[in-house]
């Protein structure tokens, strides 16, 4: 069963656009991983310092492989972030 992740990140004040830009290359890189169906970053129109990463993986095994690979990547400019990252995992069931 496919897995959907919604990850919310708060940028340092006034740094939302810069953090979103920093994620562009990471998104392209992750999309090449086996089992990745979606990996996109969006910036809130209400609060530009809030970002959401939408991920969809074919199954838990693909997500686990991504987690192992992701742990070897350097962090994206930590000075652009503020606060903790929040992550929610969902079983993906297309409803339309």
Contact map, one row per residue, 1 for C-alpha under 8 A:
111000000000000000000000000000000000000000000000000000000111000000000000000000000000000000110000
111100000000000000000000000000000000000000000000000000011111000000000000000000000000000000111000
111110000000000000000000000000000000000000000000000000011111001000000000000000000000000011110000
011111000000000000000000000000000000000000000000000001111000000000000000000000000000000011110000
001111100000000000000000000000000000000000000000000011110000000000000000000000000000001111000000
000111110000000000000000000000000000000000000000000111100000000000000000000000000000001110000000
000011111000000000000000000000000000000000000000000111000000000000000000000000000000111100000000
000001111100000000000000000000000000000000000000011110000000000000000000000000000000111000000000
000000111110000000000000000000000000000000000000011100000000000000000000000000001111110000000000
000000011111000100000000000000000000000000000000111000000000000000000000000000001111100000000000
000000001111111100100000000000000000000000000000111000000000000000000000000000011110000000000000
000000000111111100000000000000000000000000000000100000000000000000000000000000111100000000000000
000000000011111100000000000000000000000000000000100000000000000000000000000000000100000000000000
000000000011111110000000000000000000000000000001100000000000000000000000000000000000000000000000
000000000011111111100000000000000000000000000000100000000000000000000000000000011000000000000000
000000000111111111110000000000000000000000100001111000000000000000000000000000010000000000000000
000000000000011111111000000000000000000000100001100000000000000000000000000000000000000000000000
000000000000001111111100000000000000000000000000000000000000000000000000000000010000000000000000
000000000010001111111110000000000000000000000000000000000000000000000000000000011000000000000000
000000000000000111111111000000000000000011100000001000000000000000000000000000000000000000000000
000000000000000011111111000000000000000000000000000000000000000000000000000000000000000000000000
000000000000000001111111110000000000000000000000000000000000000000000000000110000000000000000000
000000000000000000111111111000000000000010000000000000000000000000000000000100000000000000000000
000000000000000000011111111100000000000010000000000000000000000000000000000000000000000000000000
000000000000000000000111111110000000000000000000000000000000000000000000000000000000000000000000
000000000000000000000111111111000000000000000000000000000000000000000000000000000000000000000000
000000000000000000000011111111100000001110000000000000000000000000000000000000000000000000000000
000000000000000000000001111111110000000000000000000000000000000000000000000000000000000000000000
000000000000000000000000111111111000000000000000000000000000000000000000000000000000000000000000
000000000000000000000000011111111001001000000000000000000000000000000000000000000000000000000000
000000000000000000000000001111111001111000000000000000000000000000000000000000000000000000000000
000000000000000000000000000111111101000000000000000000000000000000000000000000000000000000000000
000000000000000000000000000011111111000000000000000000000000000001000000000000000000000000000000
000000000000000000000000000000011111000000000000000000000000010000000000000000000000000000000000
000000000000000000000000000000001111100000000000000000001110011000000000000000000000000000000000
000000000000000000000000000001111111111000000000000000111100011000000000000000000000000000000000
000000000000000000000000000000100011111000000000000000111100000000000000000000000000000000000000
000000000000000000000000000000100001111100000000000001111000000000000000000000000000000000000000
000000000000000000000000001001100001111110000000000011110000000000000000000000000000000000000000
000000000000000000000000001000000000011111000000000011100000000000000000000000000000000000000000
000000000000000000010011001000000000001111100000001111000000000000000000000000000000000000000000
000000000000000000010000000000000000000111110000001111000000000000000000000000000000000000000000
000000000000000110010000000000000000000011111011111100000000000000000000000000000000000000000000
000000000000000000000000000000000000000001111111111100000000000000000000000000000000000000000000
000000000000000000000000000000000000000000111111000000000000000000000000000000000000000000000000
000000000000000000000000000000000000000000011111000000000000000000000000000000000000000000000000
000000000000000000000000000000000000000000111111110000000000000000000000000000000000000000000000
000000000000010110000000000000000000000000111111111000000000000000000000000000000000000000000000
000000000111111110000000000000000000000000110011111000000000000000000000000000000000000000000000
000000011110000100000000000000000000000000110011111100000000000000000000000000000000000000000000
000000011110000100010000000000000000000011110001111110000000000000000000000000000000000000000000
000001111000000000000000000000000000000011110000011111000000000000000000000000000000000000000000
000011110000000000000000000000000000001111000000001111100000000000000000000000000000000000000000
000111100000000000000000000000000000011111000000000111110000000000000000000000000000000000000000
000111000000000000000000000000000001111100000000000011111000000000000000000000000000000000000000
011110000000000000000000000000000001111000000000000001111100000000000000000000000000000000010000
011100000000000000000000000000000011110000000000000000111111011000000000000000000000000000000000
111000000000000000000000000000000011100000000000000000011111011000000000000000000000000000000000
111000000000000000000000000000000010000000000000000000001111111000000000000000000000000000000000
111000000000000000000000000000000000000000000000000000001111111100000000000000000000000000000000
000000000000000000000000000000000000000000000000000000000011111110000000000000000000000000000000
000000000000000000000000000000000111000000000000000000001111111111000000000000000000000000000000
001000000000000000000000000000000011000000000000000000001111111111100000000000000000000000000000
000000000000000000000000000000000000000000000000000000000001111111110000000000000000000000000000
000000000000000000000000000000000000000000000000000000000000111111111000000000000000000000000000
000000000000000000000000000000001000000000000000000000000000011111111100000000000000000000000000
000000000000000000000000000000000000000000000000000000000000001111111110000000000000000000000000
000000000000000000000000000000000000000000000000000000000000000111111111000000000000000000000000
000000000000000000000000000000000000000000000000000000000000000011111111100000000000000000000000
000000000000000000000000000000000000000000000000000000000000000001111111100000000000000000000000
000000000000000000000000000000000000000000000000000000000000000000111111100000000000000000000000
000000000000000000000000000000000000000000000000000000000000000000011111110000000000000000000000
000000000000000000000000000000000000000000000000000000000000000000001111111000000000000000000000
000000000000000000000000000000000000000000000000000000000000000000000001111100000000000000000000
000000000000000000000000000000000000000000000000000000000000000000000000111111000000000000000000
000000000000000000000110000000000000000000000000000000000000000000000000011111000000000000000000
000000000000000000000100000000000000000000000000000000000000000000000000001111111000000000000000
000000000000000000000000000000000000000000000000000000000000000000000000001111111000000000000000
000000000001000000000000000000000000000000000000000000000000000000000000000011111100000000000000
000000000011001101100000000000000000000000000000000000000000000000000000000011111100000000000000
000000001111001000100000000000000000000000000000000000000000000000000000000011111110000000000000
000000001111100000000000000000000000000000000000000000000000000000000000000000111111000000000000
000000001110000000000000000000000000000000000000000000000000000000000000000000001111100000000000
000000001100000000000000000000000000000000000000000000000000000000000000000000000111110000000000
000000111100000000000000000000000000000000000000000000000000000000000000000000000011111000000000
000000111000000000000000000000000000000000000000000000000000000000000000000000000001111100000000
000011110000000000000000000000000000000000000000000000000000000000000000000000000000111110000000
000011100000000000000000000000000000000000000000000000000000000000000000000000000000011111000000
001111000000000000000000000000000000000000000000000000000000000000000000000000000000001111100000
001110000000000000000000000000000000000000000000000000000000000000000000000000000000000111110000
111100000000000000000000000000000000000000000000000000000000000000000000000000000000000011111000
111100000000000000000000000000000000000000000000000000010000000000000000000000000000000001111100
010000000000000000000000000000000000000000000000000000000000000000000000000000000000000000111110
000000000000000000000000000000000000000000000000000000000000000000000000000000000000000000011111
000000000000000000000000000000000000000000000000000000000000000000000000000000000000000000001111
000000000000000000000000000000000000000000000000000000000000000000000000000000000000000000000111
